[in-house]
Each structure stands twice: as structure tokens, then as C-alpha cells.
């Protein structure tokens, strides 16, 4: 069996006496498309924060391509191949659409500080490459005509697309999407569902997403983990999760489970 591109082994996060996530494990193959669901406060974003280095797990380990990245800083984790979006869009809103993409790939430039100061030939070659790569992504995501617009002036749905495009500019192996459909109308959500599947297929990367919109989760995810009170309570395909009594109880309460019997 091949090494998972992303693996968490029993990651746990305690804040004093509060256990936000307890012994959560998953494995993600190179092109898997997996969802994490659960009620508000279930620990979903805390899982993302442990994977991306914002929090260091109290217990457990995180591996990328078999390499332990548990202790790495967020920037180093991004450089290693994991990138994320956020529930609340975090673009550089006063920069252009193009510059948002260009800056995301800046850690991969092949020039030093002196080249930057003196604007050497290598500096210009590398900066031209970044612009070319950014233009390509903007074209793919239907944003090239707005590349000179300020990011804050884009409609909400286009800001979401820009955030995903910016994440892809880091050339990740694993893309984490935190509530990508938050604030979207049904049409935008349907378009996003197609986009997520297309991104996985086109870029051949693994995608792990958190989402409350069940229509998106059930239509795009191949495997789903459900957490409640920081604990994994169910794992399986969309149909299995939809009919799982523990999942129904977590979302709707014990009375809802009784009504299904």
C-alpha cells in the first residue's frame, strides 16, 4: 500500500481542561476528495489548525508523504505542500487580483536579497515567471479580465475563487478548504461543487474540506468523517453517512433517530 499523502495519527488538542479534538486519525491518498462534517463547535477547524501548524497537537502526529511535520511552523508546512483557505475570506484585499496570486508563489523564487535590491536579470526572469503562472491561474478561474482590480472589489463568489486560486499558486499536494460554500447562494454552491471536483482532477491533488452545506458535501466528497464534541463518530461514503444514526443524532438529536426507526 502506498504512503498516504496526508496522515494524522491520534491528534488531540487540549485547551486547559477542554478537549477540543480527541484522538482524530485519517489517511488521505494522493488524489482523494474527503470531507469533515459535524455540528458547530465539533472541532473541525481545530483539526485544520493542527494540520497546518497553527496549533501543535497536545498528542499525536501529522505526516505529509511519510514525513513528520507536526512541529513545523505554518509557513514551512505551506512550503512542504499543504495549503488552506479560510471560512472568513483572507485575501490581501487592498492588493490587485494578480498580486494576490503572484505573492502566493513568492517563496519559490530563485533569487536572493541582493538580486531583489539591485533588480538583477535573475530577479526580472523570476518575477516574469510568477506573473506568467499567475495569469494562467486567473485564466483558469475566469478572473483574468479582473486581474488589475482590487481583491476587495470582487463579488463574493469571485473572492472565493480567487482564494482557491491563490492556494493553488503554492503548488500544494494537499488543499484544505474551510467552509468554501459559506455565504454562497444555491447557484454559487452548485458552481463551487463542480469547481472543487475539477480542481482535484486537473491539478491531481488531494482535497480535504470542512463544510456545513450537505448538498455540496454529499455531491463532491468520496469519503466523509463526522466529528462531534471533538470525537470521530462515523466514517464512510456519502450514503453511509446520510443514514448513520450517530450522525443523525449529532445534527438533529436523539428524537430524530427514534423517528427513523
C-alpha positions in Angstrom: 0.0 0.0 0.0 1.4 3.4 -1.0 2.2 6.0 1.7 -0.7 8.4 2.3 0.0 12.0 1.1 -1.5 13.2 4.4 -1.9 11.2 7.6 -2.9 12.2 11.1 -2.3 9.7 13.9 -4.4 10.3 17.0 -4.1 14.0 17.1 -5.6 15.6 20.2 -5.9 19.2 21.2 -6.5 20.3 24.8 -7.0 23.9 25.9 -6.7 23.6 29.7 -9.4 21.2 30.8 -11.3 21.4 27.4 -10.6 18.6 24.9 -11.4 20.3 21.6 -10.3 17.3 19.5 -9.7 13.8 20.8 -7.6 11.1 19.1 -8.5 12.0 15.5 -6.9 9.9 12.7 -7.2 10.0 9.0 -5.4 9.0 5.9 -5.6 10.9 2.6 -4.4 9.3 -0.7 -2.7 11.4 -3.4 -6.0 12.4 -5.2 -8.6 11.7 -2.5 -11.5 14.1 -2.0 -12.6 13.8 1.6 -15.0 15.8 3.8 -15.1 16.5 7.6 -18.6 17.4 8.9 -20.1 17.9 12.3 -22.2 20.4 14.3 -20.8 23.9 15.2 -18.1 23.5 17.8 -17.4 19.9 17.0 -13.6 20.6 16.5 -13.4 20.7 12.7 -11.4 23.9 12.3 -9.2 22.8 15.2 -8.3 19.7 13.1 -7.3 22.0 10.2 -5.3 24.2 12.6 -3.3 21.2 13.8 -2.7 20.0 10.3 -1.4 23.4 9.2 0.7 24.2 12.2 -1.4 27.0 13.7 -1.8 24.7 16.7 0.7 22.0 17.8 -1.3 18.9 18.8 -1.2 18.1 22.5 -0.8 14.5 21.5 -0.5 12.7 18.1 1.4 13.3 14.9 0.8 14.7 11.5 2.6 13.3 8.4 3.0 14.6 4.8 4.3 12.0 2.4 5.5 10.0 5.4 7.5 12.9 6.8 6.6 14.1 10.3 5.5 17.8 10.1 3.9 18.1 13.5 6.4 20.6 14.8 6.8 22.7 11.7 5.6 26.4 11.5 2.7 27.2 9.2 4.9 28.8 6.6 7.1 25.7 6.4 4.1 23.5 6.2 2.9 25.5 3.2 6.3 25.2 1.6 6.2 21.4 2.2 2.9 21.1 0.3 -0.2 21.8 2.3 -2.2 25.0 1.7 -5.6 26.1 3.0 -8.4 28.5 2.6 -10.4 30.0 5.5 -14.1 30.3 6.4 -13.7 34.0 6.6 -12.0 35.0 3.3 -8.5 36.2 4.0 -7.3 37.9 0.8 -4.9 40.8 0.6 -8.0 43.0 -0.1 -6.1 46.2 -1.0 -3.8 44.5 -3.5 -4.8 43.6 -7.0 -6.2 40.2 -8.0 -2.9 39.5 -9.9 -0.7 40.4 -6.9 -2.7 38.1 -4.6 -1.8 35.2 -6.8 1.8 36.4 -7.5 2.7 36.8 -3.9 1.5 33.3 -3.0 4.2 31.8 -5.1 7.0 34.1 -3.9 8.6 31.6 -1.6 9.6 29.6 -4.7 11.6 32.4 -6.4 15.2 31.6 -7.3 16.9 34.9 -6.3 18.3 36.4 -3.1 18.0 39.7 -1.3 20.8 41.4 -3.3 19.1 40.4 -6.6 15.9 42.0 -5.3 17.7 45.2 -4.2 19.7 45.7 -7.4 17.0 44.3 -9.8 19.3 41.8 -11.5 18.5 39.8 -14.6 17.6 36.8 -12.4 15.2 38.9 -10.4 13.4 40.0 -13.6 13.3 36.5 -15.0 11.8 35.1 -11.8 9.2 37.9 -11.4 8.1 37.4 -15.0 7.7 33.7 -14.3 5.5 34.5 -11.3 3.3 36.8 -13.4 3.0 34.2 -16.2 2.0 31.5 -13.7 -0.5 33.9 -12.0 -2.0 34.8 -15.4 -2.5 31.1 -16.2 -4.4 30.5 -12.9 -6.5 33.6 -13.3 -7.4 32.5 -16.8 -8.4 29.0 -15.5 -10.6 30.5 -12.8 -12.2 33.1 -15.1 -10.6 36.1 -13.3 -8.0 37.3 -15.9 -10.2 40.2 -17.1 -10.2 41.5 -13.5 -6.5 40.9 -12.7 -5.9 44.7 -12.1 -9.0 45.1 -9.9 -8.5 45.3 -6.1 -9.4 42.0 -4.5 -11.9 43.7 -2.2 -14.0 44.9 -5.1 -14.7 41.4 -6.5 -18.2 39.9 -5.9 -18.2 37.4 -3.0 -18.2 34.3 -5.2 -15.2 35.6 -7.2 -13.3 36.3 -4.0 -13.9 32.6 -3.0 -12.5 31.5 -6.4 -9.5 33.9 -6.0 -8.7 32.4 -2.6 -8.7 28.9 -4.0 -6.6 30.1 -7.0 -4.1 31.7 -4.6 -3.8 28.5 -2.6 -3.1 26.6 -5.8 -0.3 29.1 -6.6 1.7 27.5 -3.8 1.6 24.2 -5.8 0.2 22.1 -2.9 0.0 18.4 -2.6 -3.0 18.8 -0.3 -5.6 21.6 -0.4 -7.7 22.2 2.7 -10.9 24.1 2.2 -12.6 25.5 5.3 -16.3 26.2 4.7 -15.8 27.1 1.0 -19.6 27.5 0.4 -20.1 29.8 3.4 -22.3 32.8 2.4 -23.0 31.4 -1.1 -26.4 31.2 -2.8 -27.5 27.8 -4.3 -26.3 28.7 -7.8 -22.8 29.7 -6.5 -22.7 26.5 -4.4 -23.5 24.3 -7.4 -20.8 26.1 -9.4 -18.4 25.6 -6.5 -19.2 21.9 -6.3 -18.1 21.5 -10.0 -15.0 23.6 -9.4 -13.8 21.5 -6.5 -14.1 18.3 -8.4 -12.4 19.9 -11.4 -9.5 21.3 -9.3 -8.8 17.8 -7.9 -8.9 16.2 -11.4 -7.0 19.0 -13.2 -4.2 19.5 -10.6 -4.1 15.9 -9.4 -4.0 16.8 -5.7 -5.8 15.7 -2.5 -8.6 17.8 -1.1 -9.8 17.8 2.4 -12.8 20.1 3.2 -14.9 21.2 6.1 -18.5 22.1 5.1 -21.9 22.6 6.6 -23.7 22.6 3.2 -24.7 19.0 2.9 -25.6 19.2 -0.7 -22.0 20.1 -1.5 -20.5 17.5 0.8 -22.7 14.7 -0.5 -22.2 15.6 -4.1 -18.5 16.1 -4.1 -16.9 14.0 -1.3 -15.9 10.4 -1.9 -15.4 9.8 1.8 -16.7 11.6 4.9 -15.6 11.8 8.5 -18.2 13.1 11.0 -17.0 14.5 14.4 -18.9 15.6 17.4 -17.5 17.1 20.6 -14.0 16.6 19.1 -14.6 12.8 18.7 -14.8 10.9 15.4 -18.3 9.3 15.5 -18.7 8.0 11.9 -16.7 7.5 8.7 -17.7 6.2 5.3 -19.2 7.1 1.9 -21.9 9.7 1.5 -24.8 7.2 1.6 -23.4 5.5 4.7 -23.1 8.8 6.5 -26.5 10.0 5.5 -28.2 7.0 7.1 -25.9 6.7 10.1 -27.8 7.0 13.4 -24.9 8.7 15.2 -24.7 11.4 12.6 -28.4 12.0 12.6 -28.4 12.3 16.4 -25.4 14.7 16.3 -27.2 17.0 13.9 -30.9 16.6 14.8 -30.9 15.0 18.3 -31.9 11.6 19.7 -35.6 12.2 18.9 -34.8 12.3 15.1 -33.1 8.9 15.4 -36.1 7.4 17.1 -38.4 8.7 14.3 -36.3 6.9 11.7 -36.8 3.5 13.4 
